[in-house]
Amino acid sequence: MSEYQQIYETTAINTSGRDGESHLSDGSFKVDIAVPKEMGGSGNGVNPEQLFALGYSACFNSALGVVKRQEKISDDARVRVTTHLYKTDGAPDFKIGVDITVGIANQTPETAQRLAEKTHLVCPYSKAVAGNIDVNITGIDYASLAD
């Protein structure tokens, strides 16, 4: 197995957890963090699950681009990541899960599914969560994957 070489790093700093503020140490991004209304919070900010979904969808779509190039497919792709937060009754024990939905222009849902499954093997986020969270992957028609 080849040794990985670091090609990038970034640092984020959070104050006050889910009711606080997070920012990147280089000053390029700052965001207010808030507990969602569905969990009894103000909802006046974003939450970690939203940030995870944003990061995972961007990373997965980028890795999908690599897989598509290997297969000589240049059509545009859309990736939707839905993050779920779960908890157990009683003791504070939390878990997340994700649904990844992929559509590729001019490709069948079956092709999108096949490429998404290949992408799941190379995406850094997918590798990071492997065996730790439930990930469901679904290929669908590109046109049906809109906001």
C-alpha positions as CSV (number, residue, x, y, z in Angstrom):
1,M,0.0,0.0,0.0
2,S,1.3,3.4,-0.9
3,E,2.0,6.0,1.8
4,Y,-0.3,9.1,1.7
5,Q,1.3,12.5,1.4
6,Q,-0.5,15.4,3.0
7,I,-1.7,17.9,0.4
8,Y,-3.8,20.2,2.5
9,E,-4.9,21.0,6.0
10,T,-7.3,23.5,7.7
11,T,-8.3,24.4,11.2
12,A,-11.7,25.3,12.6
13,I,-12.4,26.7,16.1
14,N,-15.7,26.6,17.9
15,T,-16.8,28.5,20.9
16,S,-19.9,27.4,23.0
17,G,-20.7,24.3,21.0
18,R,-24.2,24.1,19.5
19,D,-25.1,27.6,20.6
20,G,-22.0,29.4,19.6
21,E,-19.8,30.4,16.7
22,S,-17.3,28.5,14.5
23,H,-14.7,30.0,12.3
24,L,-11.7,29.0,10.2
25,S,-8.4,30.0,11.7
26,D,-7.4,31.8,8.4
27,G,-10.4,34.1,8.8
28,S,-12.0,33.0,5.5
29,F,-15.3,31.7,7.0
30,K,-17.3,32.3,10.1
31,V,-20.7,31.0,11.0
32,D,-23.2,31.2,13.9
33,I,-24.1,27.7,15.3
34,A,-27.5,27.1,16.8
35,V,-29.6,24.2,18.0
36,P,-32.4,23.5,15.4
37,K,-35.9,24.5,16.4
38,E,-36.8,20.8,16.0
39,M,-34.5,20.1,19.0
40,G,-35.8,23.0,21.1
41,G,-33.3,25.6,20.0
42,S,-33.6,29.0,18.4
43,G,-32.6,27.8,14.9
44,N,-30.8,31.1,14.4
45,G,-27.8,29.6,12.8
46,V,-26.6,26.5,11.2
47,N,-25.9,23.2,13.0
48,P,-23.2,20.6,12.8
49,E,-25.4,18.2,10.8
50,Q,-26.0,20.8,8.1
51,L,-22.3,21.6,7.9
52,F,-21.5,17.9,7.7
53,A,-24.1,17.5,4.8
54,L,-22.5,20.5,3.0
55,G,-19.0,19.1,3.3
56,Y,-19.9,15.5,2.5
57,S,-21.9,16.5,-0.6
58,A,-19.1,18.7,-2.0
59,C,-16.4,16.1,-1.3
60,F,-18.5,13.2,-2.7
61,N,-19.3,15.2,-5.9
62,S,-15.7,16.0,-6.4
63,A,-14.7,12.3,-5.9
64,L,-17.5,11.4,-8.3
65,G,-15.8,13.7,-10.9
66,V,-12.7,11.6,-10.7
67,V,-14.7,8.4,-11.1
68,K,-16.6,9.9,-14.1
69,R,-13.3,10.9,-15.8
70,Q,-12.0,7.4,-15.4
71,E,-15.1,6.2,-17.3
72,K,-14.9,9.0,-19.9
73,I,-18.2,10.6,-18.7
74,S,-18.2,14.4,-18.6
75,D,-21.9,15.0,-17.8
76,D,-22.8,17.2,-14.9
77,A,-23.7,15.5,-11.6
78,R,-25.8,16.5,-8.5
79,V,-25.2,15.0,-5.1
80,R,-27.7,15.4,-2.2
81,V,-26.6,14.4,1.2
82,T,-29.2,14.2,4.0
83,T,-27.8,13.9,7.5
84,H,-29.8,12.2,10.2
85,L,-29.1,12.7,13.9
86,Y,-30.2,9.9,16.2
87,K,-30.2,9.4,20.0
88,T,-31.0,6.6,22.3
89,D,-33.4,6.8,25.2
90,G,-31.8,7.3,28.5
91,A,-28.1,7.9,28.5
92,P,-26.8,10.6,26.2
93,D,-25.7,8.5,23.2
94,F,-25.9,10.0,19.7
95,K,-25.3,8.8,16.2
96,I,-25.5,10.2,12.7
97,G,-26.5,8.5,9.4
98,V,-26.5,9.8,5.9
99,D,-28.5,9.2,2.7
100,I,-26.5,10.0,-0.5
101,T,-28.5,10.6,-3.6
102,V,-26.7,11.0,-7.0
103,G,-28.0,12.0,-10.4
104,I,-25.9,12.4,-13.5
105,A,-27.1,14.2,-16.5
106,N,-27.8,12.0,-19.6
107,Q,-27.2,8.9,-17.5
108,T,-29.6,6.3,-16.2
109,P,-30.3,5.9,-12.5
110,E,-28.5,2.5,-12.8
111,T,-25.4,4.2,-14.1
112,A,-25.6,6.8,-11.4
113,Q,-26.0,4.1,-8.8
114,R,-22.9,2.2,-10.1
115,L,-20.7,5.3,-10.2
116,A,-21.9,6.4,-6.8
117,E,-21.0,3.1,-5.3
118,K,-17.5,3.3,-6.9
119,T,-17.2,6.9,-5.6
120,H,-18.1,5.7,-2.1
121,L,-14.9,3.6,-2.1
122,V,-12.6,6.6,-2.9
123,C,-14.3,9.6,-1.3
124,P,-12.4,10.8,1.8
125,Y,-15.6,11.5,3.8
126,S,-16.9,8.0,2.9
127,K,-13.6,6.5,4.0
128,A,-13.7,8.5,7.3
129,V,-17.2,7.2,8.2
130,A,-16.8,3.7,6.9
131,G,-18.1,1.2,9.6
132,N,-19.1,4.1,11.9
133,I,-22.3,5.4,10.5
134,D,-25.1,4.0,8.2
135,V,-24.7,5.3,4.6
136,N,-27.4,4.7,2.0
137,I,-26.6,5.4,-1.6
138,T,-29.2,5.8,-4.3
139,G,-28.8,6.7,-8.0
140,I,-31.7,8.6,-9.5
141,D,-32.6,10.5,-12.6
142,Y,-30.6,13.8,-12.8
143,A,-33.7,16.0,-13.5
144,S,-35.5,14.8,-10.4
145,L,-32.6,15.8,-8.2
146,A,-33.2,19.5,-7.7
147,D,-33.7,21.7,-4.7
